[in-house]
């Protein structure tokens, strides 16, 4: 059986450098430029490493905006199933997802 070598997008050093820079407040765009990567790539890498925190958006009344993907994750957790098993659920509108989630936790 032939083995395939997976291409390494980030070296250990690049990963450590990106984490260190992000932790000290360096902008994602600057980190991406320094590493020769796209902004999306750096965000994805930092997310996989568990250090990236997405910007929180607020509603007009000051509440936190919850993304549809987050509602799907919350619903999966409430049902004690893998998020992947709820694959098509993210296509539902946000209001519907919120109703389902609230019904599960109440």
C-alpha positions as a Markdown table, in Angstrom:
| # | Residue | x | y | z |
|---|---|---|---|---|
| 1 | Unk | 0.0 | 0.0 | 0.0 |
| 2 | Unk | 1.5 | 3.3 | -1.1 |
| 3 | Unk | 1.6 | 6.1 | 1.5 |
| 4 | Unk | 1.0 | 9.7 | 0.5 |
| 5 | Unk | 2.7 | 12.6 | 2.2 |
| 6 | Unk | 0.4 | 15.3 | 3.2 |
| 7 | Unk | 1.5 | 18.7 | 2.1 |
| 8 | Unk | 2.4 | 20.9 | 5.1 |
| 9 | Unk | 0.9 | 24.3 | 4.7 |
| 10 | Unk | 2.3 | 25.7 | 8.0 |
| 11 | Unk | 5.5 | 24.6 | 9.6 |
| 12 | Unk | 5.7 | 24.3 | 13.3 |
| 13 | Unk | 7.7 | 27.6 | 13.4 |
| 14 | Unk | 5.1 | 29.4 | 11.3 |
| 15 | Unk | 2.3 | 28.2 | 13.5 |
| 16 | Unk | 4.1 | 29.2 | 16.7 |
| 17 | Unk | 4.9 | 32.6 | 15.1 |
| 18 | Unk | 1.3 | 33.2 | 14.0 |
| 19 | Unk | 0.0 | 32.3 | 17.5 |
| 20 | Unk | 2.6 | 34.5 | 19.2 |
| 21 | Unk | 1.8 | 37.5 | 16.9 |
| 22 | Unk | -1.9 | 37.1 | 17.2 |
| 23 | Unk | -1.7 | 36.8 | 21.0 |
| 24 | Unk | 0.2 | 40.1 | 21.2 |
| 25 | Unk | -2.5 | 41.9 | 19.1 |
| 26 | Unk | -0.9 | 41.9 | 15.7 |
| 27 | Unk | -3.6 | 42.2 | 13.0 |
| 28 | Unk | -4.5 | 39.1 | 11.0 |
| 29 | Unk | -3.6 | 40.9 | 7.7 |
| 30 | Unk | -0.1 | 41.7 | 9.0 |
| 31 | Unk | 0.4 | 38.1 | 10.1 |
| 32 | Unk | -0.8 | 36.8 | 6.7 |
| 33 | Unk | 1.6 | 39.2 | 4.9 |
| 34 | Unk | 4.5 | 38.2 | 7.0 |
| 35 | Unk | 3.8 | 34.5 | 6.4 |
| 36 | Unk | 3.0 | 34.8 | 2.8 |
| 37 | Unk | -0.5 | 33.4 | 3.4 |
| 38 | Unk | -4.0 | 34.6 | 2.8 |
| 39 | Unk | -6.0 | 36.2 | 5.6 |
| 40 | Unk | -8.5 | 33.4 | 5.4 |
| 41 | Unk | -5.8 | 30.8 | 5.7 |
| 42 | Unk | -4.3 | 32.4 | 8.8 |
| 43 | Unk | -7.8 | 32.7 | 10.4 |
| 44 | Unk | -8.5 | 29.1 | 9.6 |
| 45 | Unk | -5.1 | 28.0 | 11.1 |
| 46 | Unk | -5.6 | 30.1 | 14.2 |
| 47 | Unk | -9.1 | 28.7 | 14.6 |
| 48 | Unk | -7.8 | 25.1 | 14.3 |
| 49 | Unk | -5.2 | 26.0 | 17.0 |
| 50 | Unk | -8.0 | 27.2 | 19.2 |
| 51 | Unk | -6.7 | 30.8 | 19.6 |
| 52 | Unk | -8.7 | 32.8 | 17.1 |
| 53 | Unk | -11.7 | 34.7 | 18.5 |
| 54 | Unk | -14.1 | 36.0 | 15.9 |
| 55 | Unk | -15.3 | 39.5 | 16.3 |
| 56 | Unk | -18.6 | 39.7 | 18.2 |
| 57 | Unk | -21.3 | 41.6 | 16.5 |
| 58 | Unk | -24.1 | 43.3 | 18.4 |
| 59 | Unk | -27.8 | 43.7 | 17.6 |
| 60 | Unk | -29.4 | 47.1 | 17.5 |
| 61 | Unk | -30.5 | 46.6 | 21.1 |
| 62 | Unk | -27.0 | 45.6 | 22.2 |
| 63 | Unk | -27.4 | 41.8 | 22.3 |
| 64 | Unk | -24.9 | 39.5 | 20.8 |
| 65 | Unk | -25.6 | 38.2 | 17.3 |
| 66 | Unk | -25.5 | 34.5 | 17.2 |
| 67 | Unk | -24.5 | 32.9 | 13.8 |
| 68 | Unk | -26.6 | 30.1 | 12.3 |
| 69 | Unk | -23.7 | 27.7 | 12.6 |
| 70 | Unk | -23.6 | 28.4 | 16.3 |
| 71 | Unk | -27.3 | 27.6 | 16.7 |
| 72 | Unk | -26.7 | 24.3 | 14.9 |
| 73 | Unk | -23.8 | 23.5 | 17.3 |
| 74 | Unk | -26.0 | 24.4 | 20.3 |
| 75 | Unk | -28.8 | 22.2 | 19.0 |
| 76 | Unk | -26.4 | 19.3 | 18.4 |
| 77 | Unk | -25.1 | 19.7 | 21.9 |
| 78 | Unk | -28.6 | 19.8 | 23.3 |
| 79 | Unk | -29.4 | 16.6 | 21.4 |
| 80 | Unk | -26.0 | 15.1 | 22.3 |
| 81 | Unk | -25.2 | 14.3 | 18.7 |
| 82 | Unk | -22.4 | 15.3 | 16.3 |
| 83 | Unk | -22.9 | 18.5 | 14.5 |
| 84 | Unk | -22.1 | 16.7 | 11.2 |
| 85 | Unk | -25.2 | 14.5 | 11.7 |
| 86 | Unk | -27.3 | 17.7 | 11.5 |
| 87 | Unk | -25.8 | 18.5 | 8.1 |
| 88 | Unk | -28.8 | 20.2 | 6.4 |
| 89 | Unk | -29.9 | 22.1 | 9.4 |
| 90 | Unk | -27.8 | 25.1 | 8.7 |
| 91 | Unk | -29.9 | 25.7 | 5.6 |
| 92 | Unk | -32.9 | 26.5 | 7.9 |
| 93 | Unk | -33.5 | 30.2 | 8.6 |
| 94 | Unk | -32.1 | 31.6 | 11.8 |
| 95 | Unk | -35.4 | 32.3 | 13.5 |
| 96 | Unk | -36.4 | 28.6 | 13.0 |
| 97 | Unk | -33.0 | 27.4 | 14.5 |
| 98 | Unk | -33.5 | 29.7 | 17.5 |
| 99 | Unk | -37.0 | 28.3 | 18.1 |
| 100 | Unk | -35.7 | 24.7 | 17.9 |
| 101 | Unk | -32.9 | 25.5 | 20.3 |
| 102 | Unk | -35.1 | 27.3 | 22.8 |
| 103 | Unk | -37.6 | 24.4 | 22.7 |
| 104 | Unk | -34.8 | 21.9 | 23.4 |
| 105 | Unk | -33.4 | 23.8 | 26.4 |
| 106 | Unk | -36.6 | 24.8 | 28.1 |
